[in-house]
Amino acid sequence: MDIEKEIRLAEADIADIMNRYNVASKDDLYDLIKSKKIPSHPVWEDYIVWKNKEKHINDLKARLDKI
């Protein structure tokens, strides 16, 4: 798969989570979970997915830089 396409797909996944919980950042989502303003399950899973997608994006961008 094309690296740039993979980055766009991961960014779309993050945008879906942002829209689902109406948050602007991963930290905002974390704050909602900790303050118990939203049920923690399955939100914790989405938070973890978000963190993993960001790491994946960063790893892919690093690979692009080496090309």
C-alpha positions in Angstrom: 0.0 0.0 0.0 1.1 3.5 -0.8 2.5 5.2 2.4 0.7 8.5 1.7 -2.6 6.6 1.3 -2.0 4.7 4.5 -1.4 8.0 6.3 -4.7 9.4 4.9 -6.6 6.3 6.0 -5.2 6.5 9.5 -6.0 10.3 9.7 -9.6 9.5 8.5 -9.9 6.9 11.3 -8.8 9.6 13.8 -11.3 12.1 12.3 -14.1 9.5 12.8 -13.3 9.2 16.5 -13.1 13.0 16.8 -16.5 13.3 15.3 -18.0 10.5 17.2 -17.2 12.1 20.6 -17.2 15.8 19.4 -13.6 16.4 20.6 -10.7 18.4 19.1 -7.9 16.3 20.5 -6.9 13.1 22.1 -6.4 14.9 25.4 -10.0 16.2 25.2 -11.2 12.6 24.8 -9.1 11.5 27.8 -10.5 14.3 29.9 -14.1 13.3 29.1 -13.3 9.7 30.1 -11.6 10.7 33.4 -14.3 13.2 34.3 -16.9 10.4 33.6 -18.9 12.7 31.3 -19.1 9.8 29.0 -19.1 6.0 29.7 -15.6 4.7 29.7 -16.4 1.6 27.5 -15.9 1.5 24.5 -14.4 5.0 24.6 -11.2 3.7 26.2 -10.7 1.4 23.2 -11.2 4.4 20.8 -8.7 6.4 22.8 -6.1 3.6 22.5 -6.9 3.3 18.8 -6.3 7.0 18.4 -2.9 6.8 20.2 -1.9 3.9 18.0 -3.0 5.6 14.8 -0.9 8.7 15.7 2.1 6.5 16.3 1.5 4.7 13.1 1.2 8.0 11.2 4.5 9.3 12.7 6.2 6.0 11.8 5.0 6.3 8.2 6.0 9.9 8.0 9.5 8.9 9.2 9.7 6.3 6.5 8.7 8.9 3.9 11.5 11.2 5.1 14.0 8.4 4.4 12.8 8.0 0.8 
